[in-house]
Amino acid sequence: MARKRLVVEMGMGVDLRGGDYTKAAVRALRDALWHNSLTVVPALGYPVDQMEVDIEIAVAEPGLVDKQQIAAVLPYGKANVSVVKGGLDIQEGTSHTIVANAAAVVYLDIETKAGAA
């Protein structure tokens, strides 16, 4: 069996005034995931819970993101969450807008034919 990348999804999320990095990150992941339905895993004959999803979140203050809340967004599969510096902060007066970016890469440990990459 070999771990194979099946899907790459990207999204963006914003917290307009609250200054909440986790809220923006959750919205970014939802944006990446909620615009499609992954049927490739069951089509290959595997249960959806066998999916591994590497989630990368980019925000200006990575230490302020709750990784458990990010992982809880997945409807199934195993989440591996990492948070890196990126995104965008917009400060205007007392208003603090946060923009987060998310990438979700779906992997599955599948059998491959001899000689297949």
Steps between C-alpha positions, in 0.01 A plus 500: 500500500615854430379839619369683193382859462147507358372855541629851571249764611558865591290760674495842662324614817454836668410629844394855420508668839558249776874448467450123540764300312331167566167624365666621179691171469187288548324705232796453264491121542122491455541705183746240372284200589137602467496571126531138396430143593783250496378176350839370387576314824181288505530459122836331561334269754642656817308637801511881528641474852825367352574838340788700643465875455802725536365846581724804480368831629677831435434796732706793624504364858525117478520454878148639542328222301334210683601193297232284664225728369653476152514119511137488619388652168571175313189285463716184487858390460808571711614863519864607519492876565790740463483878531756726334564871470309658212153634435429867556415730790325830433493746788282808462428692817352254747398255226726199444428292189673164461538309175601133517593262221455124514622206298361151552683211336320165508707182509404134501714195565417295192628198316686579182573281201857387447695774324239769573622826654 
